[in-house]
Amino acid sequence: MTPDLVIADGRQVHLAVDAKYRTRAGVTPSVDAGDLYETLAFLRATGARDAVLLYPRPSSAGAAQPVGTATAFEVVTVDLHRITGMYVECRGISAAGGWHAFGTGVTAAVRAHLPVRGTSDRVAAPAEQAGVTANP
């Protein structure tokens, strides 16, 4: 796996972010097993502890939310590794201001998973609280 985004400080990887381009429509919201194994392999190879997997929010999940709204649907912990699966609302991305709103929402969601410098704590853990949403 080569994640779409790696947040690092020098050689220390703090967070891997990978966008998935297929929806999880028609299934109970969960991180795909293949994605989980792939992400764990990357985390173990780099010594990183956290990853965020971004999936497009399926239309079957209900009415469209503001573009860029990111909502955690599962947190998987294996040993010291934490992988958060998130839905991101993509409907409306082609509208005026859509790309900006999308980037702002995804950025807020990712920032919530960054570790606080000098500790093993993260800035926040919204994904671990059911129903918490990151949105501009």
ROSEDO-835753 format. One record per atom (N, C-alpha, C, O, CB): x, y, z; residue in one letter. Coordinates in steps of 0.001 Angstrom, whole numbers, plus 500000, padded with zeros to 6 digits. Each point is the difference from the previous one (the first is absolute). Glycine has a CB too. Layout:
REM residues N
XYZA;...
***
This chain:
REM residues 136
500853498815500000M;499147501185500000M;500889501236500000M;500963500098500761M;497183498671500467M;501520502134497931T;500583501325500048T;498832500948500229T;499219500247499082T;502761499155499370T;497890501130502752P;498852500867500286P;500016501266499159P;501043500429499507P;498916498673502805P;498863501482497536D;499877501236499234D;500663501174500703D;500463500934499345D;497415498206499698D;502171500820502276L;500588501087500780L;500681499410501226L;499423499175500708L;498818502462498479L;502980498790501054V;500727499598501204V;500411501274500720V;500632500879499415V;500210496947499523V;498802502264502309I;500390501153500803I;501150499544500882I;499854499116500845I;497789501904499129I;503508499610499805A;501215499578500688A;500774501212500485A;499827501117499512A;500276496808499082A;500746501819502372D;500908501008500533D;501396499406499808D;500473499215500821D;497820501739500911D;502341499429497193G;501275499356499679G;499727498590499522G;499284499802499019G;501945501599502685G;499333497624498976R;499824498599499608R;498891499310500780R;499643498865499682R;502761501070499729R;497052500715501587Q;498942499406500825Q;498633500252499374Q;499556501144499900Q;501854499173502161Q;497925498604497518V;498655500117499449V;499013500081501157V;500000499143500885V;500651499574497016V;498514502308502091H;499002500170501051H;498624499491499600H;499258499480500833H;502024502477499948H;498379498192497949L;498663499639499552L;500029499684498512L;500595500726499204L;498369500724502581L;500386497456497859A;499815499651498592A;498536500224499660A;499114499617500764A;502783498677499281A;497850502329498806V;498640500240499542V;499878499410498605V;500805500296499117V;498963501823502287V;499223497047498403D;499817499365498711D;498556500151499556D;499073499648500730D;502769498721499773D;497976502158498293A;498658500155499433A;499641498737499237A;500786499502499194A;499491503009500640A;498551496987500423K;499473498832499302K;498962500500499015K;499187500863500331K;501238497584501651K;499598501022496828Y;499147500544498950Y;498791499129499710Y;499357500156498962Y;502646500899500071Y;497690498054501850R;498797499188499862R;499158500215501247R;500524500197501096R;500664498068497455R;497524501695501268T;499118500195501148T;499822498691500743T;500314498926499488T;498498502939499326T;500687498243502382R;499674498819500809R;498478499893500049R;499436499630501030R;502707500573500381R;497191500120497478A;498540499985499926A;499477498574500162A;500601499039499520A;499438502990498979A;498840497864502181G;499344498717500141G;500591499089501056G;499548498865500152G;499884501357497512G;501559500242503065V;500602499191501060V;499978500801501300V;499930501228499986V;501553497548498343V;498577500521502773T;500124500680501286T;501304500795499964T;501041499461499624T;497630498721501620T;501282503085499142P;501238500796499950P;501130499327500778P;499915499809501214P;498705502274498569P;502426497566499498S;501173499390500619S;501175500173499050S;499821500161498793S;498760498154502486S;502615501650499278V;501213500084499189V;500150498671499267V;499912498933500607V;501209502714501008V;499105498427497088D;500197498811499178D;501203499213500520D;501034500586500320D;497963500588497669D;500870497496502095A;501068499154500553A;501306500165499218A;501071500067500601A;497191498292500171A;501662501707497899G;501205500192499192G;500674501326500298G;501226500084500081G;497763498508498144G;500193502449501938D;500537501318500340D;500653499973501377D;501037500629500211D;497199500462498371D;501165498190502341L;500545499895501359L;501377499338499982L;500943500520500598L;496719499342500327L;502462499005498399Y;501287499290499954Y;501067500834499294Y;501148500050500443Y;497625497761499549Y;500853502835498924E;500933500841499257E;500501501159500873E;501192500310500011E;497637499073497838E;500258501241502869T;500358501135500852T;500860499554501168T;500969500678500345T;496914500470499001T;501785497728501269L;500821499477501105L;501429499726499536L;500954500285500724L;496992498697500314L;502203500472497770A;501345499719499484A;500793501294499866A;501174500046500369A;497956497935498401A;500241503075500705F;500693501282499879F;500359500559501369F;501126500447500215F;497652500000497648F;500273499530503062L;500267500545501335L;501150499267500671L;500876500628500595L;496721500020499610L;502406498045499705R;501075499221500626R;501343500257499331R;501027500049500677R;497304498203499938R;501674501911498074A;501252500235499269A;500599501358500321A;501221500158499986A;497945498374498195A;499992502445502108T;500498501361500245T;500093500359501476T;500606501012500353T;498414499623497482T;500386498550503031G;499993500323501423G;498904500976500382G;499917500419501154G;502505499167498863G;496737500780499027A;498884500907500291A;498933499253500791A;499935498771499966A;500530502562497931A;498697499421502816R;498949499381500810R;498597500246499470R;499099499200500254R;502390501057501680R;498307500832497334D;498647500386499610D;499843500136498494D;500919500409499290D;498863500752502881D;499015498481497359A;499656500178498595A;498525500360499903A;499191499624500848A;502602498735498423A;497881502370499687V;498620500349499694V;499732499530498582V;500747500325499078V;499253501690502501V;498920497211498250L;499559499555498690L;498744500767499649L;499018499963500741L;501991497733499577L;499016502999498560L;498881500836499577L;499234499306498882L;500554499727498936L;500708502358501721L;497470497632499586Y;499126499377499009Y;498935501006499581Y;499543500785500832Y;500868496908500150Y;499175502304497733P;498909500886499610P;498716499591500736P;499701498811500119P;501370501563497602P;498190500596502761R;498741499709500693R;498983499522498972R;499719500717499040R;500764501020502760R;498961497069498378P;499048499485499014P;498667500750500064P;499582500463501062P;501519497288499096P;498253502357498703S;498704500669499959S;498965499243500829S;499013500586500445S;501540500309497280S;499665497819502483S;499068499209500818S;500062500389501475S;499170499559500795S;501070498561497579S;500747502708501997A;500141500426501397A;499031501121500354A;499945500438501149A;502453498895498768A;496835501135499091G;499019501039500278G;500228501244499181G;500798500022499063G;498991499083503207G;499487501932498108A;500090501272499281A;501433500520500021A;500759499757500937A;496851500765499656A;502732500198498350A;501348500570499907A;500266500939501167A;499131500763500421A;500786499046497079A;501309500115503012Q;500474500922501023Q;500825501069499291Q;500272499863498808Q;499743498324503015Q;500387502860498868P;500879500976499350P;501263499304499469P;500605499183500693P;498515502651500830P;501263498500497249V;501162499373499390V;501214500154500919V;500237501065500569V;498834499395497120V;501690498454502440G;501179500003500854G;499740499544501421G;500941499811500771G;499901502000497837G;497882498008501755T;499696499511501347T;500610498615500168T;499745499108499190T;498104502241500897T;502936498469500934A;500665498724500265A;499475499434501317A;500032500659501039A;502046500080497693A;497440498026501196T;499423499366501176T;500652498637500222T;500008499157499103T;497806502061500524T;502726498573501554A;500609498708500321A;498908498952500157A;498971500246500629A;502979500894500505A;498290497686498284F;499052498910500163F;500600498805500719F;499264499125500456F;499616501642497488F;502427499179502167E;500627498891500726E;501428500354500381E;500713500651499236E;497839497708499538E;501859501210502407V;501391500093500437V;500453498580500315V;499405499319500835V;500308503060500103V;501342497184498391V;500546498665500217V;501342500165500695V;500863500736499523V;497941498303498433V;501373500280503169T;501264500047500725T;500612498605499984T;499368499021500396T;499817502885501086T;502060498026498053V;500755498750499985V;501344500307500633V;500779500796499475V;498037498311498427V;501446500260503223D;501204500306500773D;500015501501500293D;499064500507500618D;502219497553498321D;499750502657500636L;500078501449500245L;499507500818498808L;500066501229500019L;501861498350501503L;497582499746497450H;499582500672498776H;498508500295500023H;499187499168500403H;502654499690498353H;497822502354500800R;498599500420499953R;499680500431498567R;500647500886499443R;499389499851503012R;498947498612496961I;499575500314498633I;498557500475500073I;499125499292500496I;502465498987498469I;498174502924500537T;498667500594500027T;499433500015498591T;500613500537499078T;499990500882502925T;498225497990497839G;499277500054498732G;499032501167500046G;499250500152500964G;500968497346498706G;499794503326499294M;499121501171499955M;499292500069498653M;500574499692498956M;500935501539502645M;497223499184498453Y;499280500355498783Y;500213501484499753Y;499994500796500939Y;498269497374499415Y;501924502205498383V;500125501397499617V;498924500282498954V;499883499293498999V;502633500749501499V;496705501002499755E;498956500384499045E;500638500613498774E;500688501017500087E;497670499359501776E;501411498996496985C;500563500466498733C;498950500642499106C;500337500724499063C;501368497481501099C;497018501533500124R;498956500601499165R;500065501512500158R;500011500524501114R;498505497423499111R;501525502739498648G;500100501451500015G;501406500514499763G;500226501210499996G;497870498797501537G;502853499085498269I;501391500425499848I;500216500824498730I;500906500832499951I;499793497129501304I;498470501814497712S;500179500734498745S;499287501355499999S;500149500773499053S;500061497036499790S;499021502484502205A;499318501302500102A;501012501097500321A;501117499726500439A;496759499135500328A;501717502365499010A;500868501138500341A;500422499905501463A;499153499877500885A;499702501573497383A;502431498605501983G;500532499922501365G;500071498583500546G;500420499799501140G;498669502453499230G;500504496757498830G;499965498617500474G;501354499427500366G;500145499349501035G;497887500367497567G;502969500524500544W;501341499483500291W;500571500631501270W;500638499327500809W;499733500303496734W;499395501645502613H;500487500681501208H;499331499415501251H;500671499692500985H;499728502423497675H;498279497735501289A;499277499441501147A;500450498568500276A;500135499603501158A;497895501867498318A;502202497759499468F;500463498621500159F;501365499982500702F;500201499265500967F;498522500042496951F;502201501506501586G;501334500058500595G;499987500464501436G;500739499477500834G;500151500961496932G;498270500544502529T;499898500516501367T;499466498932500950T;500518499835501105T;499110502472497985T;499347496972500487G;499412498959500848G;500951498849500249G;500136499532501130G;497647501095497996G;502877498915499819V;500951498896500143V;501190500425500859V;500477499225500829V;498817499871496928V;501182502123502047T;501110500509500815T;499642500007501481T;500803499587500836T;499944501818497235T;498062499060502254A;499570500019501413A;499948498593500574A;500414499780501139A;498257502296498426A;500831496980499667A;499912498619500476A;501387499406500227A;500233499323501002A;497599500413497773A;503080500516500300V;501362499458500121V;500742500648501170V;500687499313500757V;499358500256496761V;499822501731502630R;500677500690501124R;499582499439501355R;500794499992500940R;499323502072497664R;498667497478501497A;499520499451501264A;500731498722500382A;499881499540501135A;497901501471498401A;502969498412499542H;500715498754500278H;501499500173500134H;500725499022500180H;497498499816498611H;502251502400501123L;501434500238500141L;500423499899501461L;499294500491500882L;500659500988497090L;501177497897502292P;500478499938501384P;500483501363500470P;500474500817499210P;500169496788500456P;499228502621501626V;500530501227500599V;501507499817500113V;500466498980500507V;497368501508500794V;502919500482498234R;501468499883499985R;500536499705501399R;499645500662500975R;500462500927497077R;500759497396502015G;500649499668501259G;499193499045500872G;500427499667501106G;500653502537498782G;497756497349499630T;499200499042500761T;499478498942499055T;500162500109498785T;499192501649502900T;500028497229498861S;499362498988499168S;498517500290499861S;499264499230499382S;502435499081501344S;497859502811499852D;498590500381499906D;499737500677498664D;500908500525499355D;498957499731503147D;498865499718497099R;499596500693498793R;499314501296500379R;499590500194501145R;500173497630497612R;500118503058500265V;499341501282500244V;498588499767500504V;499558500653500945V;501833500441497273V;497904497980501158A;498628499685500384A;499698498598499506A;500737499452499180A;498545502991500735A;499661496992500571A;499614498655499591A;498524499949499621A;499252499208500574A;502518499840500922A;497791501776497552P;498580500030499679P;499499498696499412P;498819499681500138P;501400502738499497P;500639496823499718A;499553498767499389A;499576498963501029A;499263499064499689A;502244501414498412A;498955499694503099E;499674499023501037E;498713500356500726E;499572499275500898E;502854500262499373E;496961501559499354Q;498744500397500588Q;498944499907498914Q;500053500738499016Q;501079500789502680Q;497912497576498472A;498992499762498973A;499302501293499597A;499593500803500839A;500081496888500055A;500203502479497812G;499234501116499471G;500721501329499953G;499390500998499617G;498685497832501216G;503182501233499535V;500721501264499944V;500466500219498569V;500521499080499369V;500218500715503056V;499080501399497067T;500310500327498617T;501000501142499936T;499919500952500775T;497810498269498524T;503209500678499778A;500926501095499735A;499490500716498763A;499871499388498939A;502119499384502106A;497724502501499074N;499475500769498880N;500380501463500202N;500015500499501125N;498056497870498546N;502235502312499227P;500430501404500135P;498908500867500591P;500195501202500180P;501316498494497875P;
***
